[in-house]
Amino acid sequence: MTILAKARLLVVVLPIFVAAVVTPVHAERVEVKKITITVSAAASLGKVYTELGKQFEKSNSSIKVRFNFASSTGLVSQIQSGAPTDVFAAADLTSFDKLLASGTVLKSPKVFATNSMQLVVKPGNPLRISSVADLQKASVISLCVKTAPCGVYAATVLSRYGVAIPESKITRGIDAAATLNAVSTGDADAAMVYATDALLAKKQVTVVPIPVGKNVKAMYGMGVIRGSKNVKQAEAFVQFVLSPAGQKVLITFGFLAP
């Protein structure tokens, strides 16, 4: 074989050899396994926490947040029954009492937001309800179950107005979302719900404000569950909600500062 022929053969073979060596290096990609934390949160936090979760994941790429939304009292029962939970966020502080007593949470809850109650009525307010005192005009009134925080808050407001509604005129929602839906679907004439839920549903209902003097200050608390296998990641989520970035999201959805 001539020198020229050998050179041509080397030119052809060498790139193939280099490709064979280099290609596997580029093909190997190390995937980081994400750690999933479960956040059990009050139903009234559904939309804002979904947004908080998205923003938290953007700045914490190794963590995935999974949510479980229900009434605060219902979530307490789930947690006490052993439901996997890393973070608990409630629409009150009382819901933490049982968990603190049994040592189920690591420490006292952090207050991360406040809320208030408002009346919602059918679009256009056909019964001309202008205050809690006018609820007597309604045939069906939607309130949260008595044990849920929103039910307790509603009872407090009614008491401050001196208004007693016959139970026969009340339909009870298992949580704040279900209570509001009774009006938006036309099953109830009026409901007393969180101000944040009323804000989100303003296209489906008419909102009747309740003055601060007779309203309540709903304190929202959150904490890490003792049985969590991801305490570090759970604490990171709690701190994010308490951070300026997290508080900005809460305010956007109508919540007030702690």
N, C-alpha and C positions, 0 to 999 in steps of 0.2 A: 504493500500500500504506500502510495506517495505521501510526502509530508503535507501537501495541500489537502489530500483526501482525509488524512488523520485530523487536520485542523477543522475541516467541515464537520466531521463526526463529533468532535469535541463540542463544537458550537451547538449542535443539535441535542446532544445528551446532557450537557451541563444545566440548561434551563429546566429540563425535566427533573433532574436530581435535586435542584434547588427548590423547585415547586413542591416536590415530595417531602422535603424536609420542613419547609416553611409553612405549608398549608395547615397542618394539624395545630400549629401554634396559634394561628388566627381562629381556628374553629373552636378552640377550647374557651368556654365562657363560664365564669364562676357565678352562680346564682345565689344571692343571699336570701335565706329563708326568713320570711316575715313572721313576727310574733303577733298573734291576734289577742286583743284584750276585749272583754265583754263589758259594756257599760249598760247597766239597767237604770233607766231614767223615766221620770214622770211623763205621762202622755202629753202634757202641755209643753214639754221640751222637744217634742218630736222633730219639728222642722229646724229649729235653731241648733239642736245638737247634731243633726245630720250635716248641717253646714260646718259646724265646729269640727266634726270628724274629718271632713274633707280637707279643711285647712291644716288640721293637725297632721294628717298623713303626708301632706305636701312637704312639711318641714321635718318629718320623722319617717323617712322612707322604709325603715325596717319594721315599722309597726302598722298593723291593720286594726281598725276599730269596728267592732260589731255591736249593734244596738239592740236593746230589748225594751220597748216602750209599753207601759201599762200604768195603772193607778199606783200611787206611792205605797198605799197599804197592801195592794196586791203583790207588789214587788218585794215588800218585806217578807210576806208569807213564802214567796218563791225562794228567797235567799235563805230563810230559816229552814226550808225543806231541802236545802243543798243544791239549789240551781247554780250552775257555774257563773260566777260574777266577779269581776275585778274592781269595778267602780259602781257605786250607788249614788244617784242624784235624785233627790226628792223635792216635792213642792212645799215641804215644810221641814221643821226640825224635829217635831214630835215623832215622826216615822223612824228616827234614829234611836229613840229611847230604848226600844226592845233590843235592837242590835247592839247598843252600847252595854246594856245590862248583861247580855249573854257573851260579850266580848267578841262579837262577830265583825265589828269594824275596828280598825287599828287605833283610831282616836276620834275625838269629837269632830262633827262635820264642819267643813268650811262653807261659810255663806258666800255664794257667788253671784246672787242676783235677788231682786225683789220684784213683786208683782202686786196687782190689785184686782178688784172685781168690777165687772160692768154688766149691765143688762143688755141683752140682744133680743130683738123682736122681729116679726116678719117684715119683709121689705116694705117700706112706705109707712110703717107703723100704723096699720089700720085701726087699732084699738086706742090710739092716741095715749100710749103709756109714756109718761114723762118722768116718773120716779118709781122707786121701790114701792111707795105707798099706793101706786096705781095698779099693782099686780092683781088686785081684786077684780079688775076688769077682764082678766084672762081666764079662759076656761081650762086650759092645760098649761102648766108651768113646768119647765124642765130644770131639775137641780141634780147635782152629783149625789151619789149614795152618801149616806150620813157619815160613814167611816172614812171616806176619802178626804184629803185636805180641802179640795174645792167644795165639798159638802159642808165641812166644818166652817170654812170661811163664809159661805153663803148663809149659814145659820146665824153667824155672828152679825152679819149685816142686817138680816131680817129682824134680829133682836134689837139692834140699835134704832131701827125704824118703828119698833113696836108692832110689826106686822106678823100675824099668824096665818099661815096658809093651810087649809085643810089637806090632809094627806091624799084625799080622794081626787084633788085637783093637780097633784104632783106626779110627774113621771121621772124616775131616777135613772141617770146615766152612770155607767160603771166607771167612767172617768170624764175629764173635762171635754175631750173631743166628742164623745158620744152625747154628752149633755148639750153641746152646741148644735150638733147635727140634728137633734130633734126639732129645732127651730128652722134650720136651713132646708130641711125636707118637708116642713109644713105640719109635722106631727104635734108641735107645741106652739103656743102663741108667744111665749117669752121664756127666757132662760137667764140664769145668773152664772156667768163664766169669767175666766181670767181675762184681763184687759188685753193681753197678748193674743189670745185666741180670737177675741172680738176683732182685733185689728186685722188679723189674717183673713177673717171671713167677712170683711166689710162689704164685699160685692154680693154676698148671699143674704145678708141680714142688715138690719138697721141697729146702730149702737146707741144706747141711752146711758150716758155717763152717771156714775155714782159719786157724789162729792167726797173729797178727801176726809172731811170731818166725820162721816159715817161709814167710811170704807175701812178696809183692813190693809195691813202691810204684810203680804205673804213673803216669808223668808225661804229662799231655796238653798238647801244644803247638799253637800256632796262629800264622799269619803271613800277610802280604799277598804275593800273587804279583807279581813284577816286571812282567809283561806286562799287568797289570790296566789297563783303561781308566777305572776308577772308583776310583782309589786313595783319594781323600778319603772316599768312602762306605764303602769296605772297611775303612779305618782306624777309622771311626766304629763299625762293627759289632764289631771287635776290642775297642775300648775299652768298649763296652757289656757284652760278656761279662766283661771284667775288673772292671767297676764293681760296687759293692755290690748293685745291683738284679740284675745278671746272676749274681753269685755266689749270691744268695739262691735263684734258680731252680735252679742246679746242685745246691745242697745239698738242695733239695726232692726232687730225683731221685736222691739217694743219693751224689752225688759229694762228695769232700772238698776242702778248700781247698788251694791250691798249696803 
